[in-house]
């Protein structure tokens, strides 16, 4: 199951920069993870400075 970005997201972009498969893009309110592209590697979880990313 893909990771998800919660409401705590500050739209800093650190997660998108860390994603090896480019599954993360800027959404209307916060960054979003494309579940079909996400490989569940967890790199974004470690990169998020506010802990806004969790397993979906």
C-alpha positions, 0 to 999 in steps of 0.5 A, spaced: 500 500 500 502 506 498 504 512 503 500 518 504 501 525 506 497 528 511 494 534 513 501 536 517 504 537 510 508 544 509 509 543 502 516 544 503 518 539 497 523 534 501 519 528 500 518 529 492 526 530 492 527 524 495 522 519 491 526 515 487 520 513 482 518 521 482 511 518 485 510 525 489 507 531 486 505 538 488 497 538 489 492 543 491 493 543 498 499 539 499 504 534 496 500 528 493 503 521 492 501 517 486 499 510 489 500 507 482 507 509 482 509 509 489 514 503 491 513 503 498 521 504 499 520 509 505 525 514 503 519 520 503 518 518 510 525 519 512 525 526 508 519 529 511 521 534 516 514 534 520 512 527 520 506 528 515 507 521 511 505 515 513 503 508 510 496 508 507 
